[in-house]
Amino acid sequence: MRPEIKGSTVLVTGGAGFIGSHLVDRLLDMEAKEVVIIDNLFLGSEDNLREAISRGAILYRDDAEFSTSLEYIFERHSIDIVFNCATKALNYSFMNPSNSFETNTKVVLNLLELQRKKVFSTLCHFSTSEVYGTAVYEPMDEKHPRNPTTLYAAGKAAADLAVETYVRMYDLDAFIIRPFNNYGPRQNHKGELAGVIPLTVYRVLNDIPLEIHGDGNQSRDFIYVTDTVEAILAVYGKLEKGESVNISTHNQVCIKEVIETIADAMGYQGEILRKPARGSDVYCHNASNDKLMGMISYNLTPFSEGLKKSIDWYVEVIKG
Ligand SMILES: NC(=O)c1ccc[n+]([C@@H]2O[C@H](COP(=O)([O-])OP(=O)(O)OC[C@H]3O[C@@H](n4cnc5c(N)ncnc54)[C@H](O)[C@@H]3O)[C@@H](O)[C@H]2O)c1
């Protein structure tokens, strides 16, 4: 039997990041006994957890790629459930492909080894739509071939295989959730690793010209971050061991439209520069959420509403 969230001790790797910190908030709402976070603050921040820490969440600023860093946390806390969110943003794989791959594989292998030794009960592993690569058929369901185009995605695809194989070999209670493109408050807006929405808001506020790579028609299935978290917690008790599920909206928005909508909403009058397409950019991400919809019912935030909430949040945070 999979332990319920309520009353369990839960570890969130990468819990100071974008999705992880929203997950931490919800785990506290659901009365988890203890919520523990390991995050090396590569991209995450303590600010994302300010409220959670005031509610009792415990943050270890440490690196989950080292098995010993995880081991001492497991010695100090009797952990039942792990949500594995730790990763380094996709764009980092264009700078340091090897370490991007390593982070995505080492952390999960460390966790699977601990689980194999029965140190904890249940693993919810975060995959990504990036493992599918550009669509071979649409919409992409969970059976779509995995065809990574970056070392980030290759590491994620390898991690999926590791989870599935450990389940087959050792009957572990591990399963995979596969989010598509998330947006919303707390996504990183600084530097080269920023997501397209926060980056665009940042540029408008700082009078930096906006940029579109390629023709701008590359599309993504954008899902509001708290919708993702709700869906994950709703399928938590339903997915079989070794199973995976897309977390998506079945809706596509192209990057050009996202950037132009933000520009309009913020009254941006400046230039929108055209940049060469990035070689490994996945062109089309049209997801099927049929499996998810067959398992749970969940309300999706309309893109226009989510985008407005996100812009408002970033304007407040960036202006300080
Ligand atoms: N954001 C999306 O659109 C999206 C889409 C699909 C899948 N995902 C997956 O969801 C998960 C969370 O993504 P996110 O968008 O919140 O990313 P994020 O970068 O905001 O969060 C990841 C966190 O992991 C931390 N981290 C990195 N390396 C670490 C290490 N070695 N040890 C401990 N912590 C480490 C970072 O500091 C960061 O806080 C990831 O597994 C990602 O692949 C995200």
The ligand as a Gaussian input file, in Angstrom:
#p B3LYP/6-31G(d) Opt

LIG

0 1
 N        9.387000      23.676000     -15.531000
 C        8.940000      22.919000     -16.512000
 O        8.340000      23.425000     -17.461000
 C        9.135000      21.431000     -16.482000
 C        8.612000      20.697000     -17.550000
 C        8.790000      19.321000     -17.540000
 C        9.438000      18.699000     -16.499000
 N        9.927000      19.442000     -15.490000
 C       10.623000      18.728000     -14.418000
 O       10.114000      19.125000     -13.164000
 C       11.161000      19.129000     -12.193000
 C       11.235000      20.485000     -11.528000
 O       11.535000      21.462000     -12.537000
 P       11.530000      23.018000     -12.244000
 O       11.009000      23.704000     -13.424000
 O       10.929000      23.280000     -10.911000
 O       13.103000      23.303000     -12.209000
 P       13.943000      24.250000     -11.240000
 O       15.274000      24.442000     -11.881000
 O       13.180000      25.455000     -10.856000
 O       14.079000      23.327000      -9.951000
 C       15.041000      22.310000      -9.862000
 C       15.725000      22.452000      -8.539000
 O       16.744000      21.445000      -8.418000
 C       17.851000      22.039000      -7.740000
 N       19.045000      21.226000      -8.025000
 C       19.774000      21.161000      -9.163000
 N       20.761000      20.272000      -9.033000
 C       20.652000      19.756000      -7.791000
 C       21.405000      18.800000      -7.070000
 N       22.469000      18.184000      -7.630000
 N       21.035000      18.526000      -5.789000
 C       19.974000      19.166000      -5.225000
 N       19.235000      20.075000      -5.862000
 C       19.562000      20.363000      -7.138000
 C       17.914000      23.450000      -8.284000
 O       18.614000      24.328000      -7.437000
 C       16.444000      23.802000      -8.379000
 O       15.968000      24.419000      -7.206000
 C       12.436000      18.766000     -12.948000
 O       12.711000      17.409000     -12.768000
 C       12.107000      19.047000     -14.390000
 O       12.820000      18.233000     -15.278000
 C        9.803000      20.794000     -15.457000

